[in-house]
Amino acid sequence: MWWRSFVLMAAMLGELVGASAGEPGSFGYPVPQEPNQVFFLQRSMNSNTIVYAANMDAAGKLSRREPIKVYWRRYNDNGEKKNLSFAEDRFAFGVVAKPMPGEANAFRIIIRPYPDRSAVLRVVNGRPRLEAKLRGQEVQLISAFLHLEGEGSMPKVAKVDVWGRSWATGELVSDSFSP
């Protein structure tokens, strides 16, 4: 049943079709402001948020061993920061990073269960960003929101909203789909 989480992660870093409503953080949940944050994921289940943050040294270089860290910000537990479980990391939200050939300080970020879906993590003007295509446009990814139906440990994915900012126009680009 982990495939329901996979659907969100594949959509997040792939090219999507359709239209979306709302804006990042428009669902009433706290919006994380983590150091070197490049993306965040929220779900209708509760305000606990998955944060994707660049792992950089003092000189602004991405760690070659672990250029991106993925963890929970548990807003339901006083905002506690918590690592993903082994299963969450390996089967749902974790990533693999591969250096970009011929480009220093940049990595292709691949979702473990979807090796054909990827984004690029790079540092631009001293700031990390996660880049991908969204609705055919090159964007800096911002966030995703997963609308869930049902209760328990494996609720049904009803809809996914994804946001990014266009490189060309600076405008917010959103997309939505139902798995």
C-alpha positions as CSV (number, residue, x, y, z in Angstrom):
1,M,0.0,0.0,0.0
2,W,3.0,2.3,-0.1
3,W,2.1,3.1,-3.7
4,R,-0.2,5.8,-2.5
5,S,2.7,7.8,-1.2
6,F,4.6,6.9,-4.4
7,V,2.0,8.6,-6.5
8,L,2.6,11.9,-4.7
9,M,6.3,11.7,-5.0
10,A,6.3,10.8,-8.7
11,A,4.0,13.7,-9.4
12,M,6.1,16.1,-7.3
13,L,9.2,15.7,-9.4
14,G,7.6,14.9,-12.8
15,E,5.7,16.9,-15.4
16,L,2.0,17.1,-14.6
17,V,-1.1,18.1,-16.4
18,G,-4.3,19.8,-15.2
19,A,-5.0,22.8,-13.0
20,S,-4.8,23.6,-9.3
21,A,-6.5,25.8,-6.8
22,G,-5.0,27.5,-3.8
23,E,-1.4,28.5,-3.0
24,P,1.4,26.9,-1.1
25,G,0.4,27.0,2.6
26,S,-3.2,28.0,1.9
27,F,-4.6,25.0,3.7
28,G,-4.3,26.5,7.2
29,Y,-1.2,24.5,8.3
30,P,2.1,26.1,9.4
31,V,4.5,26.7,6.5
32,P,8.0,25.5,7.4
33,Q,10.8,27.9,7.2
34,E,13.8,25.6,7.7
35,P,17.4,26.5,7.0
36,N,18.2,25.6,3.3
37,Q,14.7,24.3,2.7
38,V,14.1,23.5,-1.0
39,F,10.6,21.8,-0.8
40,F,7.9,20.7,1.6
41,L,5.1,18.3,1.5
42,Q,1.8,18.5,3.5
43,R,-1.2,16.2,3.8
44,S,-4.8,16.8,4.7
45,M,-4.5,14.1,7.5
46,N,-2.7,16.5,9.9
47,S,-0.3,19.4,9.9
48,N,2.8,17.2,10.2
49,T,5.1,18.2,7.3
50,I,7.9,16.5,5.4
51,V,10.7,18.9,4.7
52,Y,13.4,18.6,2.0
53,A,16.5,20.7,2.9
54,A,19.8,21.1,1.2
55,N,22.8,19.9,3.3
56,M,25.4,22.6,2.8
57,D,28.7,23.5,4.4
58,A,29.8,27.0,5.6
59,A,31.3,27.7,2.1
60,G,27.9,27.0,0.4
61,K,28.9,23.6,-1.1
62,L,26.4,20.8,-1.1
63,S,27.5,17.7,0.8
64,R,28.7,15.1,-1.6
65,R,27.6,12.3,0.7
66,E,24.1,13.6,1.5
67,P,23.2,16.7,-0.4
68,I,19.6,16.7,0.6
69,K,18.0,15.8,4.0
70,V,14.4,14.7,4.3
71,Y,12.7,14.8,7.7
72,W,9.4,15.4,9.4
73,R,8.5,18.7,11.1
74,R,5.9,17.3,13.6
75,Y,3.6,20.3,14.1
76,N,1.2,18.0,16.0
77,D,4.0,17.3,18.5
78,N,5.1,20.9,19.3
79,G,7.0,21.2,16.0
80,E,9.5,18.5,16.8
81,K,11.9,17.6,14.1
82,K,12.0,13.8,13.4
83,N,13.8,11.6,10.9
84,L,11.8,9.5,8.5
85,S,11.3,5.9,9.4
86,F,13.2,3.3,7.4
87,A,10.1,2.4,5.4
88,E,9.2,6.1,4.7
89,D,12.8,6.8,3.6
90,R,13.1,3.7,1.4
91,F,9.6,3.4,0.0
92,A,7.8,6.7,0.1
93,F,9.6,10.0,0.6
94,G,13.4,9.2,0.5
95,V,15.7,10.3,-2.3
96,V,18.9,9.3,-4.0
97,A,21.3,12.0,-5.1
98,K,23.6,11.6,-8.1
99,P,26.2,14.3,-9.0
100,M,25.4,16.2,-12.2
101,P,28.0,15.4,-14.9
102,G,30.2,18.4,-15.7
103,E,28.4,20.6,-13.1
104,A,30.0,21.2,-9.7
105,N,27.7,21.6,-6.7
106,A,24.6,20.2,-8.4
107,F,22.8,16.8,-8.0
108,R,20.1,14.9,-9.8
109,I,17.6,14.0,-7.1
110,I,15.8,10.8,-7.7
111,I,12.9,9.4,-5.8
112,R,13.8,5.9,-4.8
113,P,10.7,4.1,-6.1
114,Y,10.7,6.2,-9.3
115,P,14.1,6.2,-11.0
116,D,12.7,7.8,-14.1
117,R,11.4,10.9,-12.2
118,S,13.9,13.5,-11.1
119,A,14.7,17.1,-10.2
120,V,18.0,19.0,-10.0
121,L,19.3,20.4,-6.7
122,R,21.8,23.2,-7.2
123,V,23.0,26.3,-5.5
124,V,22.3,29.6,-7.4
125,N,23.7,32.9,-6.0
126,G,24.4,31.1,-2.7
127,R,20.9,29.7,-2.2
128,P,19.9,26.1,-2.8
129,R,16.9,25.3,-5.0
130,L,15.2,22.3,-6.4
131,E,14.4,22.6,-10.1
132,A,12.0,20.6,-12.3
133,K,9.3,20.9,-14.9
134,L,5.7,21.6,-13.9
135,R,3.0,22.0,-16.6
136,G,5.7,22.2,-19.2
137,Q,7.5,25.1,-17.5
138,E,10.9,25.1,-15.8
139,V,10.2,25.9,-12.1
140,Q,11.8,26.1,-8.7
141,L,9.7,23.6,-6.7
142,I,8.0,25.0,-3.6
143,S,5.6,22.4,-2.1
144,A,3.0,19.8,-2.6
145,F,-0.3,19.1,-0.7
146,L,-1.8,15.6,-0.6
147,H,-5.6,15.5,-0.1
148,L,-6.4,12.2,1.6
149,E,-9.7,10.3,2.1
150,G,-10.3,7.8,4.9
151,E,-8.7,7.0,8.2
152,G,-5.9,4.8,9.4
153,S,-2.4,4.2,8.3
154,M,-3.2,4.0,4.6
155,P,-5.8,6.5,3.6
156,K,-6.7,6.9,-0.1
157,V,-5.1,9.7,-2.1
158,A,-7.9,11.8,-3.6
159,K,-6.0,14.7,-5.1
160,V,-2.5,16.1,-5.2
161,D,-1.6,19.8,-5.6
162,V,2.0,20.9,-6.5
163,W,3.5,24.4,-6.7
164,G,6.6,25.9,-8.1
165,R,7.8,29.3,-9.3
166,S,8.6,29.8,-13.0
167,W,12.1,30.7,-13.8
168,A,11.0,32.7,-16.9
169,T,8.3,34.8,-15.3
170,G,8.6,34.5,-11.5
171,E,4.9,33.6,-11.4
172,L,3.5,30.8,-9.3
173,V,2.8,27.7,-11.3
174,S,0.5,25.1,-9.9
175,D,-0.9,21.8,-10.9
176,S,-3.4,19.3,-9.6
177,F,-4.3,15.7,-10.3
178,S,-6.2,12.8,-9.0
179,P,-4.4,9.4,-9.0
